[in-house]
Amino acid sequence: MFINLFAYFITFSLNLCYLFVNTNLESIYFVLVYFKALGIIYG
C-alpha cells in the first residue's frame, strides 16, 4: 500500500511539474496549496 501511495505521489509530482512549466496564477496557487496539505499530512 505504501509503495502504491509513493508511486501516486511521484505521478502527482510529475503532474505538478507539468503544471508549473505551463505557469499561470492558478497552477502556482495549486502548488502552494498542495505543499501546505503535505505539511498538514506529514507535519
BELTATA-V701560 format. One record per run of one state. SS is the DSSP state (H for helix, E for strand, L for the rest). FROM is the first residue (numbers start at 1). LEN is the number of residues. Records with the same first field share a line. If there is no record, write none. Layout:
SS->FROM-LEN + FROM-LEN
//
This chain:
L->1-1 + 22-3 + 43-1
H->2-20 + 25-18
//
